[in-house]
Amino acid sequence: MAVKKLYFLPVGQCYLDQSAVNRNLTPGHLVEMPVWCFLLETRDGPILIDTGMPDSFVNNPDYYNGTQREGRVVPNMSVSDQIVNVMRRVGYHPEDIQAVISSHLHLDHAGGNGHFPNVPIIVQRAEFDAAMGNDNYSPQECRLSHLNYQIIEGDYELTPGVDIVFTPGHSPGHQSILVTTERSGPVLLTIDVAYTRQNFENGVPFLTFDPNMAAQSINRMQQLIEQLHPSTVFFGHDRQQAKEAVTFPDFL
Ligand SMILES: [Zn+2]
């Protein structure tokens, strides 16, 4: 059984030093990274994948000034990029959401998790263990301890048409999502298995927790593509791909 609709929701940008996107480049120049959430309409109700950047980033490009990330991470987030406002545009309140899949607990993926205190938040054990209590990992809003975490280990079918694939490397417990929709068949959301198509197809190294693990996960995704021939393979922060993406209110 397939998912009824998959919406791509753009939720702002984050500027990163180019050496994070391509390890072969020298630091000192910022590149724009589009930030994404995804909403699935399933027979079990709506499921959200990732929650964007934290509210403390709103109109606050200087968030990281005075830290070791100053000049290397510059958020560009407006009020309309806050997950609660994005949900409102789609037609949902946070309490309508049946589950939040947190691909990983980085600043551009888990910032709005705190708006879903009663919703199961699906996260890998390795990610949870790496992030919780680790102030250097991401902003506090991405690592709130009181939420309703549902910890999983490895691959996991959340509901028919929503397959979570364990793809560590970029972060210790990163997960990707294979969504099968009525309209488009299999759609592979690699999330940050690869920031860009270049990372994915040409092996261009990028910011990873473990480069070998990251390469293995890319390999696994490539095998999945050969098996399933997804109609779309979507990368985490590819600017070119973002320009061509089918976004809300259209859907896959
Ligand atoms: Zn990311």
Residues whose N, C-alpha, C, O or C-beta is under 5 A from the ligand:
A	BS01	ZN	D108 D192 G236
